[in-house]
Each structure stands twice: as C-alpha cells, then as structure tokens.
Amino acid sequence: MSFTPYSCQNISDADVEAVVAALRSDFLTQGPSVPSFEAAFAERHGVTHAVAVSNATAALHIACLAFGVGPGSRVWTSPNSFLASANCALYCGATVDFVDIDASTRNMSLQALADKLVVAEATGALPDVVIPVDFSGLSCDLREMRALADRYGFKILEDASHATGGAYLDKPVGAAWAHASVFSFHAVKIVTTAEGGMITTQDGDLAHKLRLLRSHGMSREAIDLERPADGPWYYEQQALGYNYRMTDLQAALGLSQLARLDEMHARRIALADRYDALFGDAPVLKPVRLNDRVSAWHLYAIEIDDSQTSVSRRQLFEAMRAEQIGVNVHYIPIHTQPYYERLGFKRGDFPNAERYYDRALSIPLYPAMTEAQQDKVVSVVRRTLAA
Ligand SMILES: *Cc1c(COP(=O)(O)O)cnc(C)c1O
C-alpha cells in the first residue's frame, strides 16, 4: 500500500537540469539567476518589484522592518496561520495581536477587523501593520482591507505564502491592494526553491530597503552611497541588515518551476473541483467558492460537519493515516501555542479559529496526484464518517 502525502514537490527533468547548470556556472550564491527569477516572478504577478530572500519567514521579518516596525509598534495577524505570520513582528520588538477568522473563508474576517479598528482608534492603539493570510491560497478581502488601511493609516503585509498563482478581482495575488505581499517557496508550497521566499511590491523605495535588509544593510551601488567611494572596492553599511539572500541554485530552480506554474495550478484546480463533486453530500464542509477570486489551491481543507456525524477529527485523522493517506492539520491557532499563552493569549480569545481548528483536516492535493489516489481519499473519508 503506497503512501499518499498531503503535499508533494513536483520536480521535472528541466528543473534538475536548471539546477545542475547553475551548479556548473560561476555563481553559487546570489548571482544572475536571482534577478532573472525576481523579474519573471514580478511579471507573472503583475508587480514592478519582486525581492527574493532565503525563506518567507525572512521575507516577513524584513518586510516588517522596512515598514518601520519596531519596539512600540503594533502588528495584527490571523490566528489561523503558520507561526511565522506572528513571529515576524516579535523579531522586531513589536507587540502582536490577532483578528479572528471568518468561518466560511477561514481568512481574517473583514468585519472583525473593522470592529477591532473602531475600538483601537478609541483607545489610541491602532495597528501599524496588518498581516492578512491567504489561507489555503484563497485571497483575503484585500480591496476592502485597503480601504480600511487608508482610513486608519496602517500598512498591509499580505502573507501570500499559500497563494502563488492565485487571483483576486481579475488580477494576480500580490498585484494591487497590499503594500507588500510575501510568498513562500518551501518544498510543500506551490512553487519550490527547496527553501525560499519573495516579497512583491509596487513601491520602489520599499523594494530598495528590502534589498539592503536582505544583505547586511550594505550597498556598493554608486547612486546609493552616502559618502564618496574610497575606491572601486568600496561598500557601505547603511542599515542593520541580515544575510537573507537566496542562492543562485535556488533561483534557477524557482525560474524553472515558475515556467510550469500555470500548468501545475490548472491541475490543482481540476483536482479541487473533482473533490467538490466526489464529496457531494458527505458530512464535510468543503472550501468556500467565491466568484471574485481564484484560489491557488495550496491546500484542500475540509471540516467535519459535527451536526451530521459524531466521528471526531482525531478518529478521521487516524483512520486516514492507517490507510497510508498523509492528512495534516492547518493550523493550531497561533494564540493557543504555549509561547503565545505566556504573552497573555488564551483559548477562547478567537473562537472561530479555534472551532475551525477543532474540526479541520487538510487532505492530499498536489499536481501529480492521480484520480485513483483521490478516489481512495474520498472513499476513506466517507466510510469513516458514516461509521
Ligand atoms: C510556509 C509559510 C510561512 C513560512 O514560510 P517559509 O518559507 O517556510 O519561511 C509563512 N506563512 C505561511 C502562511 C506559510 O504557510
């Protein structure tokens, strides 16, 4: 009985050749493939600037810094996300708070955000940056969030780690509404560079800051220099940056993968549509469909409909694993982690995220998944929930 993972990288012969060619070239660290990958990614996502970094966590960190986040700043994000969406603010010495999710989209609730902003304005505690997360690849309500950002004066840092290739209001995710968007190229994500991340923005000054911050805060470019150069070797440190560079091997892989993004996305869409049809009236809540956005389908996450079955998520998880099906759970609400509880959060603070977590299960979805594998996944879910 072979194992069906919940997600799986898709590496072609062309990907392998691209990495080998980079390996045989003169550049292993950040070299010519990095700006090529950045340019191709920016074009595909309809933005003027894309800045490649070592991973999306680093991307979130320097994006916060570039927005001026520091001690005394306030950052809000979604509790239904990976830890990095919140940790990035703590790296900068800021305080973190959460906005509960909408039960149907599983993304940050626009209404909860609007309500929380009213209270924050009255108490003088408005956020500096809000980090909405495009959970499973479905865009947040970014047009409306941008209207709130303009009214209350915060920046939107979209965590689009799940959303490479997704679309919102007829434009690629990352193009139009957020001040900056972050993408992840971790091996389980839509496009991979093994580890890697990208920040897209339409703001040239922000992109310039991000390029400094990813490489020690230093520059050699004549137009950047604060002082006359001592000579051709001259470089200057102008900010406190990091070594968050992407390597040329990673960028070569990313470029090759990006060329297949649309093909891989089409396959994810077809599999997601097929899941919807196969589940029919099974006692599960399927991912919501909204006609103004196209999910990137990083995840296909179901919820057990506990009004129709008494089988628990734990029972379903174990039944699936026993059948060699690599289910997973996304996400344990960040605010319930021990570290965050020590900061004062507790279970009960964000009930929609908690209720979602209690019933959620991410089932396998990746481009090379076969229909036979998918049929088996659905039949095990149906059989287990009917018991
Ligand atoms: C994967 C992920 C990250 C972190 O990405 P890395 O590239 O592994 O650092 C951040 N946010 C979300 C929502 C993610 O899924």
PDBQT file of the ligand as one rigid body, heavy atoms in Angstrom, charges set to zero:
ROOT
HETATM    1  C1  LIG A 401       5.078  28.319   4.822  1.00  0.00    +0.000 C 
HETATM    2  C2  LIG A 401       4.523  29.536   5.469  1.00  0.00    +0.000 A 
HETATM    3  C3  LIG A 401       5.327  30.558   6.003  1.00  0.00    +0.000 A 
HETATM    4  C4  LIG A 401       6.812  30.425   6.160  1.00  0.00    +0.000 C 
HETATM    5  O1  LIG A 401       7.439  30.094   5.002  1.00  0.00    +0.000 OA
HETATM    6  P1  LIG A 401       8.966  29.644   4.975  1.00  0.00    +0.000 P 
HETATM    7  O2  LIG A 401       9.354  29.875   3.558  1.00  0.00    +0.000 OA
HETATM    8  O3  LIG A 401       8.986  28.205   5.377  1.00  0.00    +0.000 OA
HETATM    9  O4  LIG A 401       9.724  30.502   5.937  1.00  0.00    +0.000 OA
HETATM   10  C5  LIG A 401       4.720  31.706   6.462  1.00  0.00    +0.000 A 
HETATM   11  N1  LIG A 401       3.389  31.849   6.439  1.00  0.00    +0.000 NA
HETATM   12  C6  LIG A 401       2.583  30.888   5.970  1.00  0.00    +0.000 A 
HETATM   13  C7  LIG A 401       1.113  31.116   5.947  1.00  0.00    +0.000 C 
HETATM   14  C8  LIG A 401       3.122  29.693   5.487  1.00  0.00    +0.000 A 
HETATM   15  O5  LIG A 401       2.321  28.722   5.046  1.00  0.00    +0.000 OA
ENDROOT
TORSDOF 0
